[in-house]
């Protein structure tokens, strides 16, 4: 589900496709990131305001609606995917565990749609712009077995969560609180690590296959994050500093560097090479 194919030294757009805004193009240029990640700054500007104050700015309001819409559809898709993954589970205990996680994802979806309704936005209209891209991503990365499904949920969802947490730093306090709440771990991370490491211990050959799969997911997941921002003018402008203070292009580069570093640590936790 990507605008361009990710390479570790940058992004190469597909033929005939162009990004819709200068801010979106700038984000793509900074997908090649520096190694020196820095600490997140204290909230300033809009990030130090509440929703009532911040939402007076129309472009900021549009950016938040986009963000909540993307998150809501992502949670709905996660619920559906976990329900499908449960069919591949080898034991009844595993099926029950995934069902519990799916329920948590649906609860997150409800919180986001409730918030959209509260700010007088129809949830379906907010989610619609992101539905095809996310559906395409999941179709292109459909797991072939139980272990690939676990790795996909752990790697793909974690990268998305890292991205949204980075964005949350620049949101108003009310929206930031909601976004961070719905990004809470549903327990899938520890579950996936336990099952994948056990499988590798039982058959070390599994590790090579899953490492290749995880690297593919990394590229597709970063492309997903890129697409979510670059296709929506208000959201991309917020990221590069047009709405939220202090988030310049260099910080966008550092953001993707931090996301990549976190992915490397998760791969180590799984027992896989990044």
C-alpha positions as CSV (number, residue, x, y, z in Angstrom):
1,X,0.0,0.0,0.0
2,X,2.7,2.4,-0.8
3,X,3.3,5.5,-3.0
4,X,6.9,4.5,-3.5
5,X,9.1,1.5,-2.9
6,X,11.3,1.9,0.2
7,X,15.0,1.5,-0.2
8,X,17.3,1.9,2.8
9,X,18.9,4.9,1.0
10,X,15.7,6.7,0.2
11,X,12.4,6.4,-1.7
12,X,11.8,5.8,-5.4
13,X,8.3,6.9,-6.5
14,X,6.4,4.5,-8.7
15,X,5.9,5.7,-12.3
16,X,3.0,8.0,-12.9
17,X,2.4,8.7,-9.1
18,X,3.1,12.1,-7.5
19,X,2.8,13.4,-4.0
20,X,0.0,16.0,-3.7
21,X,1.8,18.6,-1.6
22,X,5.2,20.2,-1.0
23,X,5.0,19.0,2.6
24,X,4.5,15.5,1.4
25,X,7.4,15.6,-1.0
26,X,9.6,17.0,1.8
27,X,8.7,14.1,4.0
28,X,9.8,11.7,1.3
29,X,13.1,13.4,0.9
30,X,13.8,13.0,4.6
31,X,13.0,9.3,4.6
32,X,16.8,9.0,4.4
33,X,17.4,9.7,8.1
34,X,20.4,10.8,10.2
35,X,21.7,8.5,12.9
36,X,21.6,11.0,15.7
37,X,18.2,10.7,17.3
38,X,17.4,13.3,20.0
39,X,15.1,13.5,23.0
40,X,11.5,14.7,22.4
41,X,11.2,18.4,23.2
42,X,8.7,19.8,25.7
43,X,5.3,20.7,24.3
44,X,5.1,24.2,22.8
45,X,2.5,26.0,20.7
46,X,-0.5,23.9,19.8
47,X,1.0,20.9,21.6
48,X,0.7,22.9,24.9
49,X,-3.0,23.8,24.2
50,X,-6.2,21.9,24.8
51,X,-8.6,20.9,22.0
52,X,-11.0,23.8,22.4
53,X,-8.2,26.3,21.9
54,X,-6.2,24.4,19.2
55,X,-9.2,23.4,17.0
56,X,-10.0,27.1,16.2
57,X,-7.2,26.7,13.6
58,X,-9.0,25.1,10.6
59,X,-6.0,23.4,9.2
60,X,-5.1,21.9,12.6
61,X,-8.6,20.6,13.0
62,X,-8.5,19.0,9.6
63,X,-5.2,17.3,10.5
64,X,-6.6,15.9,13.7
65,X,-9.7,14.6,11.9
66,X,-7.4,12.8,9.4
67,X,-5.3,11.4,12.1
68,X,-8.2,10.0,14.1
69,X,-9.8,8.7,10.9
70,X,-6.6,6.8,10.0
71,X,-6.2,5.5,13.5
72,X,-9.8,4.4,13.7
73,X,-9.7,2.4,10.5
74,X,-6.4,1.0,11.5
75,X,-7.9,-0.3,14.7
76,X,-10.9,-1.8,12.9
77,X,-8.6,-3.5,10.4
78,X,-6.5,-4.8,13.3
79,X,-9.6,-6.3,14.9
80,X,-10.5,-8.0,11.6
81,X,-7.0,-9.3,11.1
82,X,-6.7,-10.7,14.6
83,X,-10.0,-12.5,14.2
84,X,-8.6,-14.0,10.9
85,X,-5.3,-14.9,12.6
86,X,-7.2,-16.8,15.3
87,X,-8.3,-19.3,12.6
88,X,-4.6,-20.2,12.1
89,X,-3.9,-20.6,15.8
90,X,-2.6,-24.1,16.6
91,X,-4.3,-24.4,20.0
92,X,-7.6,-23.4,21.6
93,X,-5.6,-21.3,24.2
94,X,-4.0,-19.4,21.4
95,X,-7.3,-18.8,19.7
96,X,-8.8,-17.4,23.0
97,X,-5.7,-15.1,23.5
98,X,-6.1,-13.6,20.0
99,X,-9.8,-13.2,20.5
100,X,-9.1,-11.2,23.7
101,X,-6.7,-9.0,21.8
102,X,-9.2,-8.5,19.0
103,X,-11.7,-7.3,21.5
104,X,-9.2,-4.7,22.9
105,X,-8.6,-3.4,19.3
106,X,-12.4,-3.0,18.8
107,X,-12.7,-1.1,22.0
108,X,-9.9,1.3,20.8
109,X,-11.9,1.7,17.5
110,X,-15.0,2.6,19.5
111,X,-13.1,5.3,21.5
112,X,-11.8,6.9,18.4
113,X,-15.2,6.9,16.6
114,X,-16.9,8.3,19.8
115,X,-14.3,11.1,19.8
116,X,-15.0,11.9,16.1
117,X,-18.7,12.0,16.8
118,X,-18.1,14.3,19.8
119,X,-16.2,16.8,17.6
120,X,-19.1,16.7,15.1
121,X,-17.3,14.5,12.4
122,X,-19.0,11.5,10.9
123,X,-16.6,8.6,11.6
124,X,-17.1,6.9,8.3
125,X,-16.3,10.0,6.3
126,X,-13.1,10.4,8.4
127,X,-12.0,6.8,7.8
128,X,-12.9,6.5,4.2
129,X,-9.8,8.3,2.7
130,X,-7.6,5.6,4.4
131,X,-9.6,2.5,3.8
132,X,-8.2,1.5,0.4
133,X,-4.6,2.1,1.3
134,X,-4.8,0.1,4.5
135,X,-6.8,-2.7,2.8
136,X,-4.2,-2.9,0.1
137,X,-1.4,-3.1,2.6
138,X,-3.0,-6.0,4.4
139,X,-3.8,-7.8,1.1
140,X,-0.1,-7.4,0.0
141,X,1.2,-8.7,3.3
142,X,-1.2,-11.5,4.0
143,X,0.6,-14.1,6.1
144,X,1.0,-17.6,4.9
145,X,1.0,-19.2,8.3
146,X,0.5,-18.7,12.0
147,X,4.1,-17.5,12.7
148,X,4.1,-15.0,9.8
149,X,0.8,-13.6,11.2
150,X,2.4,-13.1,14.6
151,X,5.4,-11.4,13.2
152,X,3.3,-9.1,11.0
153,X,1.2,-8.0,14.0
154,X,4.3,-7.4,16.1
155,X,6.4,-5.7,13.5
156,X,3.8,-3.9,11.5
157,X,1.6,-2.7,14.4
158,X,4.6,-1.6,16.4
159,X,6.0,0.5,13.6
160,X,2.6,2.1,13.1
161,X,2.3,2.7,16.9
162,X,5.8,4.3,17.0
163,X,4.8,6.6,14.1
164,X,1.6,7.7,15.8
165,X,3.3,8.3,19.1
166,X,5.8,10.6,17.4
167,X,2.9,12.5,15.9
168,X,1.1,12.6,19.2
169,X,3.9,14.8,20.7
170,X,2.7,17.6,18.5
171,X,-1.0,17.3,19.2
172,X,-3.1,19.3,21.6
173,X,-3.3,17.8,25.1
174,X,-6.8,16.3,24.8
175,X,-6.1,14.6,21.4
176,X,-2.7,13.5,22.5
177,X,-4.2,11.7,25.6
178,X,-6.7,9.8,23.5
179,X,-4.1,8.8,20.8
180,X,-1.7,7.5,23.4
181,X,-4.5,5.6,25.2
182,X,-5.5,3.7,22.1
183,X,-1.9,2.8,21.3
184,X,-1.6,0.9,24.6
185,X,-0.2,-2.6,24.0
186,X,-3.0,-5.2,23.8
187,X,-0.6,-7.9,24.9
188,X,0.2,-9.0,21.4
189,X,3.8,-8.0,21.6
190,X,4.8,-10.3,24.5
191,X,2.6,-13.1,23.1
192,X,4.3,-12.9,19.7
193,X,7.8,-12.8,21.1
194,X,7.1,-15.9,23.3
195,X,5.6,-17.9,20.4
196,X,8.2,-16.9,17.7
197,X,11.2,-17.5,19.9
198,X,9.8,-20.9,20.9
199,X,9.3,-21.8,17.2
200,X,12.9,-20.8,16.3
201,X,14.3,-22.8,19.2
202,X,12.4,-25.8,18.0
203,X,13.5,-25.3,14.4
204,X,16.3,-22.7,13.8
205,X,15.6,-22.7,10.1
206,X,12.4,-20.9,10.8
207,X,14.4,-17.8,11.9
208,X,15.8,-17.1,8.4
209,X,12.4,-17.2,6.7
210,X,10.8,-15.0,9.4
211,X,13.7,-12.5,9.2
212,X,13.1,-12.0,5.5
213,X,9.4,-11.6,6.1
214,X,10.0,-9.0,8.8
215,X,12.3,-7.0,6.6
216,X,9.6,-6.9,3.9
217,X,7.0,-5.8,6.5
218,X,9.4,-3.0,7.7
219,X,9.5,-1.5,4.2
220,X,5.8,-1.8,3.6
221,X,5.0,-0.4,7.1
222,X,7.2,2.7,6.6
223,X,5.6,3.2,3.2
224,X,2.2,3.0,5.0
225,X,3.3,5.7,7.4
226,X,4.6,7.8,4.5
227,X,1.3,7.4,2.6
228,X,-0.9,8.3,5.6
229,X,0.9,11.7,5.9
230,X,1.9,12.5,2.3
231,X,-1.6,12.0,0.8
232,X,-3.3,14.4,3.2
233,X,-2.2,18.0,3.0
234,X,-3.3,19.1,6.5
235,X,-1.5,16.2,8.2
236,X,1.7,16.6,6.2
237,X,1.8,20.3,6.8
238,X,1.4,19.7,10.6
239,X,4.3,17.3,10.6
240,X,6.8,19.6,8.8
241,X,5.9,22.7,10.9
242,X,3.1,24.5,9.2
243,X,0.7,24.0,12.1
244,X,2.5,22.5,15.1
245,X,5.6,24.4,16.2
246,X,9.1,23.1,16.0
247,X,8.6,20.0,13.9
248,X,11.0,20.9,11.0
249,X,12.3,18.7,8.2
250,X,15.4,17.7,10.2
251,X,13.1,16.4,13.0
252,X,11.1,14.4,10.4
253,X,14.4,12.7,9.5
254,X,15.2,12.0,13.2
255,X,11.7,10.7,13.7
256,X,12.1,8.0,11.1
257,X,15.5,7.2,12.5
258,X,14.0,6.5,15.9
259,X,11.3,4.3,14.4
260,X,14.0,2.3,12.5
261,X,16.1,1.9,15.7
262,X,13.0,0.7,17.7
263,X,12.4,-1.9,14.9
264,X,15.9,-3.2,15.2
265,X,15.4,-3.8,19.0
266,X,12.1,-5.6,18.4
267,X,13.7,-7.9,15.9
268,X,16.4,-8.8,18.5
269,X,13.6,-9.5,21.0
270,X,12.1,-11.9,18.5
271,X,15.5,-13.6,17.9
272,X,15.7,-12.4,14.3
273,X,18.3,-10.3,12.5
274,X,17.1,-6.9,11.4
